[in-house]
């Protein structure tokens, strides 16, 4: 069976965002929220606001890099999430 990878965007209460990729989105979010994720995410509670599925790791890594660098798109995703939360 082929692995499926996800590119994701999470935010905390301070509206700080983090972009990553994983092949297990549930486990990765759990790790971020329990100080076992990336060093940057430790000590905060994170909410998943965006994810997109990819059929191979290489494509997911390329798209993760693009999203990390595209601050305008990240802001649009965050704004859309905040609008829908109200």
N, CA, C and O atoms as a printed pandas DataFrame, in Angstrom:
     atom_number atom_name residue_name chain_id  residue_number  x_coord  y_coord  z_coord
0              1         N          UNK        A               1    0.837   -1.186    0.000
1              2        CA          UNK        A               1    0.000    0.000    0.000
2              3         C          UNK        A               1    0.883    1.252    0.000
3              4         O          UNK        A               1    1.862    1.332    0.743
4              5         N          UNK        A               2    0.533    2.206   -0.824
5              6        CA          UNK        A               2    1.293    3.446   -0.905
6              7         C          UNK        A               2    0.979    4.350    0.281
7              8         O          UNK        A               2   -0.152    4.408    0.761
8              9         N          UNK        A               3    2.007    5.049    0.736
9             10        CA          UNK        A               3    1.784    6.043    1.775
10            11         C          UNK        A               3    1.123    7.273    1.193
11            12         O          UNK        A               3    1.378    7.648    0.048
12            13         N          UNK        A               4    0.283    7.892    1.980
13            14        CA          UNK        A               4   -0.315    9.174    1.632
14            15         C          UNK        A               4    0.284   10.195    2.580
15            16         O          UNK        A               4    0.425    9.937    3.776
16            17         N          UNK        A               5    0.632   11.341    2.050
17            18        CA          UNK        A               5    1.226   12.401    2.854
18            19         C          UNK        A               5    0.318   13.614    2.860
19            20         O          UNK        A               5   -0.430   13.856    1.913
20            21         N          UNK        A               6    0.394   14.368    3.936
21            22        CA          UNK        A               6   -0.409   15.571    4.092
22            23         C          UNK        A               6    0.496   16.762    4.341
23            24         O          UNK        A               6    1.477   16.672    5.080
24            25         N          UNK        A               7    0.157   17.870    3.721
25            26        CA          UNK        A               7    0.736   19.164    4.078
26            27         C          UNK        A               7   -0.319   19.828    4.945
27            28         O          UNK        A               7   -1.501   19.823    4.600
28            29         N          UNK        A               8    0.097   20.399    6.065
29            30        CA          UNK        A               8   -0.882   20.956    6.991
30            31         C          UNK        A               8   -0.439   22.309    7.523
31            32         O          UNK        A               8    0.740   22.662    7.508
32            33         N          UNK        A               9   -1.435   23.051    7.993
33            34        CA          UNK        A               9   -1.216   24.351    8.623
34            35         C          UNK        A               9   -1.963   24.334    9.942
35            36         O          UNK        A               9   -3.163   24.062    9.985
36            37         N          UNK        A              10   -1.249   24.625   11.012
37            38        CA          UNK        A              10   -1.864   24.698   12.334
38            39         C          UNK        A              10   -1.648   26.102   12.893
39            40         O          UNK        A              10   -0.695   26.788   12.524
40            41         N          UNK        A              11   -2.541   26.520   13.786
41            42        CA          UNK        A              11   -2.405   27.823   14.435
42            43         C          UNK        A              11   -2.632   27.658   15.927
43            44         O          UNK        A              11   -3.269   26.707   16.378
44            45         N          UNK        A              12   -2.089   28.621   16.690
45            46        CA          UNK        A              12   -2.350   28.637   18.124
46            47         C          UNK        A              12   -3.208   29.850   18.463
47            48         O          UNK        A              12   -3.603   30.595   17.566
48            49         N          UNK        A              13   -3.503   30.059   19.748
49            50        CA          UNK        A              13   -4.379   31.155   20.170
50            51         C          UNK        A              13   -3.821   32.526   19.834
51            52         O          UNK        A              13   -4.577   33.489   19.706
52            53         N          UNK        A              14   -2.512   32.625   19.690
53            54        CA          UNK        A              14   -1.883   33.905   19.353
54            55         C          UNK        A              14   -1.862   34.147   17.843
55            56         O          UNK        A              14   -1.261   35.110   17.367
56            57         N          UNK        A              15   -2.529   33.255   17.093
57            58        CA          UNK        A              15   -2.608   33.330   15.634
58            59         C          UNK        A              15   -1.251   33.115   14.965
59            60         O          UNK        A              15   -1.024   33.569   13.844
60            61         N          UNK        A              16   -0.361   32.425   15.658
61            62        CA          UNK        A              16    0.929   32.037   15.077
62            63         C          UNK        A              16    0.708   30.720   14.343
63            64         O          UNK        A              16    0.037   29.821   14.849
64            65         N          UNK        A              17    1.272   30.616   13.158
65            66        CA          UNK        A              17    1.035   29.417   12.366
66            67         C          UNK        A              17    2.309   28.595   12.191
67            68         O          UNK        A              17    3.428   29.085   12.346
68            69         N          UNK        A              18    2.088   27.333   11.863
69            70        CA          UNK        A              18    3.175   26.394   11.605
70            71         C          UNK        A              18    2.743   25.511   10.446
71            72         O          UNK        A              18    1.607   25.038   10.408
72            73         N          UNK        A              19    3.642   25.290    9.509
73            74        CA          UNK        A              19    3.378   24.434    8.347
74            75         C          UNK        A              19    4.278   23.213    8.437
75            76         O          UNK        A              19    5.452   23.319    8.791
76            77         N          UNK        A              20    3.722   22.057    8.113
77            78        CA          UNK        A              20    4.518   20.842    8.103
78            79         C          UNK        A              20    3.935   19.817    7.151
79            80         O          UNK        A              20    2.930   20.064    6.484
80            81         N          UNK        A              21    4.585   18.656    7.097
81            82        CA          UNK        A              21    4.037   17.543    6.323
82            83         C          UNK        A              21    4.189   16.275    7.143
83            84         O          UNK        A              21    5.071   16.176    7.996
84            85         N          UNK        A              22    3.327   15.313    6.880
85            86        CA          UNK        A              22    3.331   14.069    7.638
86            87         C          UNK        A              22    2.577   12.996    6.863
87            88         O          UNK        A              22    1.838   13.294    5.925
88            89         N          UNK        A              23    2.771   11.748    7.267
89            90        CA          UNK        A              23    1.952   10.678    6.708
90            91         C          UNK        A              23    0.906   10.203    7.716
91            92         O          UNK        A              23    0.140    9.282    7.431
92            93         N          UNK        A              24    0.875   10.836    8.901
93            94        CA          UNK        A              24   -0.128   10.514    9.915
94            95         C          UNK        A              24   -0.557   11.818   10.593
95            96         O          UNK        A              24    0.037   12.239   11.585
96            97         N          UNK        A              25   -1.574   12.434   10.052
97            98        CA          UNK        A              25   -2.003   13.754   10.503
98            99         C          UNK        A              25   -2.498   13.749   11.950
99           100         O          UNK        A              25   -2.182   14.661   12.714
100          101         N          UNK        A              26   -3.261   12.743   12.327
101          102        CA          UNK        A              26   -3.793   12.658   13.692
102          103         C          UNK        A              26   -2.669   12.564   14.717
103          104         O          UNK        A              26   -2.666   13.287   15.713
104          105         N          UNK        A              27   -1.724   11.680   14.471
105          106        CA          UNK        A              27   -0.595   11.493   15.389
106          107         C          UNK        A              27    0.270   12.753   15.451
107          108         O          UNK        A              27    0.735   13.142   16.522
108          109         N          UNK        A              28    0.482   13.384   14.295
109          110        CA          UNK        A              28    1.335   14.582   14.253
110          111         C          UNK        A              28    0.716   15.727   15.052
111          112         O          UNK        A              28    1.419   16.410   15.797
112          113         N          UNK        A              29   -0.596   15.942   14.904
113          114        CA          UNK        A              29   -1.263   16.997   15.669
114          115         C          UNK        A              29   -1.217   16.681   17.164
115          116         O          UNK        A              29   -0.999   17.573   17.984
116          117         N          UNK        A              30   -1.422   15.417   17.513
117          118        CA          UNK        A              30   -1.313   15.004   18.915
118          119         C          UNK        A              30    0.077   15.330   19.454
119          120         O          UNK        A              30    0.208   15.867   20.554
120          121         N          UNK        A              31    1.109   15.008   18.687
121          122        CA          UNK        A              31    2.482   15.283   19.118
122          123         C          UNK        A              31    2.737   16.781   19.287
123          124         O          UNK        A              31    3.376   17.195   20.254
124          125         N          UNK        A              32    2.245   17.585   18.361
125          126        CA          UNK        A              32    2.414   19.041   18.490
126          127         C          UNK        A              32    1.766   19.540   19.781
127          128         O          UNK        A              32    2.327   20.393   20.469
128          129         N          UNK        A              33    0.608   19.019   20.104
129          130        CA          UNK        A              33   -0.124   19.488   21.281
130          131         C          UNK        A              33    0.378   18.893   22.592
131          132         O          UNK        A              33   -0.080   19.283   23.666
132          133         N          UNK        A              34    1.301   17.966   22.510
133          134        CA          UNK        A              34    1.855   17.350   23.717
134          135         C          UNK        A              34    3.366   17.526   23.788
135          136         O          UNK        A              34    4.074   16.688   24.347
136          137         N          UNK        A              35    3.848   18.619   23.220
137          138        CA          UNK        A              35    5.265   19.008   23.247
138          139         C          UNK        A              35    6.205   17.928   22.727
139          140         O          UNK        A              35    7.343   17.816   23.184
140          141         N          UNK        A              36    5.729   17.132   21.769
141          142        CA          UNK        A              36    6.582   16.120   21.155
142          143         C          UNK        A              36    6.766   16.386   19.674
143          144         O          UNK        A              36    7.397   15.600   18.967
144          145         N          UNK        A              37    6.213   17.497   19.207
145          146        CA          UNK        A              37    6.339   17.862   17.795
146          147         C          UNK        A              37    7.597   18.673   17.588
147          148         O          UNK        A              37    8.577   18.522   18.317
148          149         N          UNK        A              38    7.563   19.521   16.606
149          150        CA          UNK        A              38    8.702   20.385   16.302
150          151         C          UNK        A              38    9.001   21.309   17.486
151          152         O          UNK        A              38    8.097   21.695   18.227
152          153         N          UNK        A              39   10.252   21.651   17.649
153          154        CA          UNK        A              39   10.683   22.522   18.745
154          155         C          UNK        A              39    9.877   23.825   18.773
155          156         O          UNK        A              39    9.531   24.319   19.847
156          157         N          UNK        A              40    9.582   24.376   17.606
157          158        CA          UNK        A              40    8.836   25.622   17.482
158          159         C          UNK        A              40    7.440   25.531   18.100
159          160         O          UNK        A              40    6.916   26.532   18.591
160          161         N          UNK        A              41    6.837   24.349   18.082
161          162        CA          UNK        A              41    5.447   24.205   18.528
162          163         C          UNK        A              41    5.296   23.842   20.003
163          164         O          UNK        A              41    4.175   23.781   20.507
164          165         N          UNK        A              42    6.379   23.606   20.687
165          166        CA          UNK        A              42    6.299   23.161   22.084
166          167         C          UNK        A              42    5.659   24.217   22.976
167          168         O          UNK        A              42    5.912   25.414   22.838
168          169         N          UNK        A              43    4.816   23.736   23.902
169          170        CA          UNK        A              43    4.217   24.613   24.902
170          171         C          UNK        A              43    2.975   25.350   24.446
171          172         O          UNK        A              43    2.474   26.202   25.181
172          173         N          UNK        A              44    2.462   25.061   23.276
173          174        CA          UNK        A              44    1.253   25.709   22.771
174          175         C          UNK        A              44    0.209   24.668   22.421
175          176         O          UNK        A              44    0.526   23.496   22.219
176          177         N          UNK        A              45   -1.032   25.103   22.352
177          178        CA          UNK        A              45   -2.113   24.249   21.862
178          179         C          UNK        A              45   -2.406   24.668   20.437
179          180         O          UNK        A              45   -2.601   25.852   20.160
180          181         N          UNK        A              46   -2.439   23.708   19.536
181          182        CA          UNK        A              46   -2.554   23.959   18.110
182          183         C          UNK        A              46   -3.855   23.408   17.558
183          184         O          UNK        A              46   -4.362   22.383   18.012
184          185         N          UNK        A              47   -4.386   24.119   16.561
185          186        CA          UNK        A              47   -5.608   23.703   15.880
186          187         C          UNK        A              47   -5.284   23.546   14.400
187          188         O          UNK        A              47   -4.673   24.423   13.790
188          189         N          UNK        A              48   -5.696   22.433   13.838
189          190        CA          UNK        A              48   -5.502   22.182   12.415
190          191         C          UNK        A              48   -6.509   23.016   11.638
191          192         O          UNK        A              48   -7.714   22.887   11.852
192          193         N          UNK        A              49   -6.026   23.875   10.733
193          194        CA          UNK        A              49   -6.942   24.707    9.954
194          195         C          UNK        A              49   -6.870   24.410    8.457
195          196         O          UNK        A              49   -7.716   24.875    7.692
196          197         N          UNK        A              50   -5.869   23.641    8.036
197          198        CA          UNK        A              50   -5.735   23.325    6.612
198          199         C          UNK        A              50   -4.929   22.051    6.465
199          200         O          UNK        A              50   -3.943   21.838    7.171
200          201         N          UNK        A              51   -5.360   21.204    5.539
201          202        CA          UNK        A              51   -4.541   20.051    5.156
202          203         C          UNK        A              51   -4.873   19.686    3.722
203          204         O          UNK        A              51   -5.998   19.874    3.258
204          205         N          UNK        A              52   -3.880   19.164    3.034
205          206        CA          UNK        A              52   -4.052   18.718    1.659
206          207         C          UNK        A              52   -3.277   17.418    1.477
207          208         O          UNK        A              52   -2.148   17.280    1.948
208          209         N          UNK        A              53   -3.900   16.473    0.789
209          210        CA          UNK        A              53   -3.357   15.129    0.621
210          211         C          UNK        A              53   -2.495   15.046   -0.645
211          212         O          UNK        A              53   -2.820   15.629   -1.679
212          213         N          UNK        A              54   -1.386   14.303   -0.530
213          214        CA          UNK        A              54   -0.493   14.054   -1.662
214          215         C          UNK        A              54   -0.156   12.570   -1.713
215          216         O          UNK        A              54   -0.090   11.897   -0.685
216          217         N          UNK        A              55    0.053   12.077   -2.917
217          218        CA          UNK        A              55    0.298   10.646   -3.097
218          219         C          UNK        A              55    1.754   10.249   -2.953
219          220         O          UNK        A              55    2.067    9.059   -2.903
220          221         N          UNK        A              56    2.658   11.232   -2.884
221          222        CA          UNK        A              56    4.053   10.867   -2.636
222          223         C          UNK        A              56    4.747   11.934   -1.794
223          224         O          UNK        A              56    4.360   13.103   -1.784
224          225         N          UNK        A              57    5.762   11.501   -1.106
225          226        CA          UNK        A              57    6.482   12.341   -0.160
226          227         C          UNK        A              57    7.160   13.516   -0.848
227          228         O          UNK        A              57    7.153   14.630   -0.323
228          229         N          UNK        A              58    7.738   13.284   -2.001
229          230        CA          UNK        A              58    8.452   14.333   -2.713
230          231         C          UNK        A              58    7.535   15.509   -3.041
231          232         O          UNK        A              58    7.898   16.665   -2.822
232          233         N          UNK        A              59    6.358   15.215   -3.562
233          234        CA          UNK        A              59    5.394   16.276   -3.895
234          235         C          UNK        A              59    4.944   17.009   -2.626
235          236         O          UNK        A              59    4.830   18.235   -2.622
236          237         N          UNK        A              60    4.692   16.259   -1.554
237          238        CA          UNK        A              60    4.275   16.868   -0.295
238          239         C          UNK        A              60    5.353   17.813    0.232
239          240         O          UNK        A              60    5.047   18.911    0.696
240          241         N          UNK        A              61    6.608   17.388    0.163
241          242        CA          UNK        A              61    7.702   18.229    0.660
242          243         C          UNK        A              61    7.835   19.510   -0.169
243          244         O          UNK        A              61    8.097   20.578    0.384
244          245         N          UNK        A              62    7.657   19.410   -1.480
245          246        CA          UNK        A              62    7.722   20.595   -2.336
246          247         C          UNK        A              62    6.592   21.566   -2.005
247          248         O          UNK        A              62    6.804   22.776   -1.928
248          249         N          UNK        A              63    5.398   21.029   -1.811
249          250        CA          UNK        A              63    4.249   21.875   -1.504
250          251         C          UNK        A              63    4.350   22.476   -0.105
251          252         O          UNK        A              63    3.924   23.609    0.119
252          253         N          UNK        A              64    4.912   21.721    0.834
253          254        CA          UNK        A              64    5.136   22.258    2.180
254          255         C          UNK        A              64    6.072   23.461    2.095
255          256         O          UNK        A              64    5.818   24.490    2.722
256          257         N          UNK        A              65    7.132   23.341    1.340
257          258        CA          UNK        A              65    8.098   24.421    1.193
258          259         C          UNK        A              65    7.430   25.661    0.597
259          260         O          UNK        A              65    7.652   26.781    1.058
260          261         N          UNK        A              66    6.608   25.445   -0.434
261          262        CA          UNK        A              66    5.907   26.572   -1.061
262          263         C          UNK        A              66    4.984   27.272   -0.068
263          264         O          UNK        A              66    4.962   28.501    0.000
264          265         N          UNK        A              67    4.220   26.490    0.706
265          266        CA          UNK        A              67    3.293   27.084    1.671
266          267         C          UNK        A              67    4.045   27.813    2.778
267          268         O          UNK        A              67    3.610   28.872    3.232
268          269         N          UNK        A              68    5.169   27.256    3.215
269          270        CA          UNK        A              68    5.970   27.922    4.249
270          271         C          UNK        A              68    6.433   29.291    3.784
271          272         O          UNK        A              68    6.478   30.231    4.578
272          273         N          UNK        A              69    6.774   29.415    2.520
273          274        CA          UNK        A              69    7.309   30.670    1.990
274          275         C          UNK        A              69    6.227   31.637    1.514
275          276         O          UNK        A              69    6.494   32.829    1.358
276          277         N          UNK        A              70    5.026   31.147    1.285
277          278        CA          UNK        A              70    3.942   31.975    0.749
278          279         C          UNK        A              70    3.101   32.552    1.894
279          280         O          UNK        A              70    2.055   32.010    2.251
280          281         N          UNK        A              71    3.582   33.658    2.454
281          282        CA          UNK        A              71    2.912   34.261    3.604
282          283         C          UNK        A              71    1.531   34.809    3.251
283          284         O          UNK        A              71    0.646   34.860    4.105
284          285         N          UNK        A              72    1.346   35.216    2.003
285          286        CA          UNK        A              72    0.042   35.735    1.582
286          287         C          UNK        A              72   -1.001   34.614    1.603
287          288         O          UNK        A              72   -2.112   34.814    2.094
288          289         N          UNK        A              73   -0.652   33.441    1.075
289          290        CA          UNK        A              73   -1.574   32.310    1.093
290          291         C          UNK        A              73   -1.842   31.854    2.523
291          292         O          UNK        A              73   -2.982   31.541    2.869
292          293         N          UNK        A              74   -0.814   31.812    3.350
293          294        CA          UNK        A              74   -1.010   31.422    4.755
294          295         C          UNK        A              74   -1.978   32.376    5.445
295          296         O          UNK        A              74   -2.846   31.945    6.205
296          297         N          UNK        A              75   -1.829   33.673    5.177
297          298        CA          UNK        A              75   -2.726   34.666    5.779
298          299         C          UNK        A              75   -4.159   34.456    5.289
299          300         O          UNK        A              75   -5.098   34.554    6.078
300          301         N          UNK        A              76   -4.337   34.169    4.002
301          302        CA          UNK        A              76   -5.676   33.908    3.459
302          303         C          UNK        A              76   -6.315   32.695    4.144
303          304         O          UNK        A              76   -7.494   32.726    4.497
304          305         N          UNK        A              77   -5.542   31.643    4.327
305          306        CA          UNK        A              77   -6.065   30.442    4.984
306          307         C          UNK        A              77   -6.446   30.765    6.422
307          308         O          UNK        A              77   -7.510   30.355    6.887
308          309         N          UNK        A              78   -5.584   31.499    7.136
309          310        CA          UNK        A              78   -5.881   31.864    8.528
310          311         C          UNK        A              78   -7.104   32.768    8.609
311          312         O          UNK        A              78   -7.965   32.567    9.466
312          313         N          UNK        A              79   -7.189   33.761    7.728
313          314        CA          UNK        A              79   -8.334   34.671    7.728
314          315         C          UNK        A              79   -9.630   33.926    7.450
315          316         O          UNK        A              79  -10.648   34.185    8.091
316          317         N          UNK        A              80   -9.595   33.012    6.507
317          318        CA          UNK        A              80  -10.769   32.213    6.189
318          319         C          UNK        A              80  -11.204   31.363    7.388
319          320         O          UNK        A              80  -12.395   31.248    7.680
320          321         N          UNK        A              81  -10.229   30.774    8.070
321          322        CA          UNK        A              81  -10.518   29.986    9.266
322          323         C          UNK        A              81  -11.153   30.862   10.343
323          324         O          UNK        A              81  -12.158   30.474   10.939
324          325         N          UNK        A              82  -10.577   32.040   10.599
325          326        CA          UNK        A              82  -11.087   32.935   11.638
326          327         C          UNK        A              82  -12.499   33.418   11.302
327          328         O          UNK        A              82  -13.347   33.542   12.187
328          329         N          UNK        A              83  -12.742   33.688   10.034
329          330        CA          UNK        A              83  -14.085   34.127    9.594
330          331         C          UNK        A              83  -15.119   33.041    9.847
331          332         O          UNK        A              83  -16.242   33.329   10.260
332          333         N          UNK        A              84  -14.744   31.806    9.601
333          334        CA          UNK        A              84  -15.676   30.685    9.782
334          335         C          UNK        A              84  -15.848   30.289   11.240
335          336         O          UNK        A              84  -16.816   29.608   11.579
336          337         N          UNK        A              85  -14.939   30.697   12.106
337          338        CA          UNK        A              85  -15.022   30.364   13.531
338          339         C          UNK        A              85  -16.003   31.273   14.277
339          340         O          UNK        A              85  -16.484   30.920   15.353
340          341         N          UNK        A              86  -16.293   32.428   13.711
341          342        CA          UNK        A              86  -17.156   33.410   14.404
342          343         C          UNK        A              86  -18.598   33.126   14.209
343          344         O          UNK        A              86  -19.446   33.854   14.724
